[in-house]
Amino acid sequence: MSANDLPALDELATAQAWAEEGRKVAIATVVETWGSAPRPVGAHLVIDHDGHFEGSVSGGCVEGEVVAEAIEVIASGKPKMLEFGVADETAWRVGLSCGGRIRVHVTPLD
């Protein structure tokens, strides 16, 4: 296990703890990157139904959008694939102007 694996383990432990507390939780995971991407494949962001979160999928530049989408995923119970990149108008709005693209899968935790 490398030091890079530890944050993901901590975030997954947080997701489990929150679920055990009765909180509704979603996990966002970077599943693909192209070009310059702030976080690697496998990076996690854990979000609860109130918008509390831990971890990172973008170094801060798209986290707000991912949290908002995760709250919708929790409410619907249906996973969603999100993609952000410089060609995407949303990415410019939320600050992903680094020249890369990321794909983030958001799934509710049952």
Secondary structure as UniProt FT lines:
FT   HELIX           3..5
FT   HELIX           6..20
FT   TURN            21..22
FT   STRAND          25..34
FT   TURN            41..42
FT   STRAND          44..48
FT   TURN            49..50
FT   STRAND          53..55
FT   TURN            59..60
FT   HELIX           63..76
FT   STRAND          80..85
FT   TURN            86..87
FT   HELIX           89..94
FT   STRAND          101..109
//
